[in-house]
Amino acid sequence: MELLRIFGNQFFKDFFINFGVGALFCLAFFLAVAYTVVKVIMTMESNRTTNSNQTLNVDESKKQTSNNEE
């Protein structure tokens, strides 16, 4: 019976250690995915803003060119 208790305690210690390590890996994976998603969204937003600024700049230059011709 003593042997069973020792192995039982060891099993629970190993289980909780492994569970803790697994939980940390899951947390790290979740944070990496969240960081990547936020980074991609920010990059897309930045590109969209840059493209709209370029479009505005082109439109402004066309307006200036057309105003100079008149």
Sequence and secondary structure as in RCSB ss.txt:
>XXXX:A:sequence
MELLRIFGNQFFKDFFINFGVGALFCLAFFLAVAYTVVKVIMTMESNRTTNSNQTLNVDESKKQTSNNEE
>XXXX:A:secstr
 HHHHHHHHHHHHHHHHHHHHHHHHHHHHHHHHHHHHHHHHHHHHHHHHHHHHHHHHHHHHHHHHHHHH 
